[in-house]
Amino acid sequence: MVVKIGILKCGNIGMSPIIDLCLDERADRNDIDVRVLGSGAKMNPDQVEEVSKKMVEEKPDFIVYIGPNPAAPGPKKAREILAASGIPSVIIGDAPGIKDKDAMAEQGLGYVLIKCDPMIGARRQFLDPVEMAMFNADVIRVLAGTGALRVVQNAIDEMVFAVEEGKEISLPKIVITEQKAVDAMDFANPYAKAKAMAAFVMAEKTADIDVKGCFMTKEMEKYIPIVASAHETIRYAAKMVDEARELEKATDAVSRKPHAGDGKILNKCKLMEKPE
């Protein structure tokens, strides 16, 4: 059986570029077929409504919506459309969505909310395409190295497995904290785990700093260094997860969980052993 997955990308968070790729890292799974629709960087209600309706018309087995702040007007429009579609749907977003998690559950939607996926420093005087790309690269390293990515991937894979087994999909309801993230990574070295936890918290703080610089500070001479400091914070969080992984490499204990061709999640720790 091939499970058809619909992915809606409206706006961008750090997890957005890799949400589909983490399900099929070598492009050789024969149990899933993924379709991606998006509205680019914007997530205004009209744009989100258009792509959401198009995705519903595709009639996938389930839909994953991903983007910033699920409580904003655009994502709320998507939630309305998906909730009314009868297609099992899950919302993946960042920390601002936590305040709406109960409302999403009441709509019959699942959610995965990632606390370490921070807002970018979106001030024109600071942010250009290069800075944007470097920020997102750092965020992706934090998501991967702390275990947050693995929590998201596992949640979606569980939905795939339910469809394959003919079971009703149990929609995830997850807020990813530093503890949930690092538990998913199976760290062997406690210092590596501690570094990953520190990186997660630094990424959370990055979001707080960027909110201050983008929304709470009006003077240019004040908000430019504020958002710059946020980007420096995520840069060092990314370095911290690199340090954590190097500690695991040093004892040949990196946890790797690749997908088999049939979608089964395999497991290995030693570099030269085969995953089972």
NORTAUR-V939459 format. One line per field, one symbol per residue. phi: phi as a letter, one per 20 degrees, with the letter a starting at -180 (. if undefined). A space follows every 10 residues. Layout:
# NORTAUR-V939459
phi = ???
This chain:
# NORTAUR-V939459
phi = .deeddcddc mbcgfgfdfe ffebfdlcfd dccdcdcbdm febfgfffff fffffgfflf fbcddcrfkg efgfgfffff fffefnegcc ddbdggfgfd fffffffnde bcddfedefe eedgfcecgf fgffffffff ffgffeofgf ffgfffgfff ffffemeffe ffccdeefff ffffelfeef ffffffffff fffgfgffff fffecdceeg feffffffff ffffffffff ffffffffff dlcffccfef fenfeebbcf geeefc
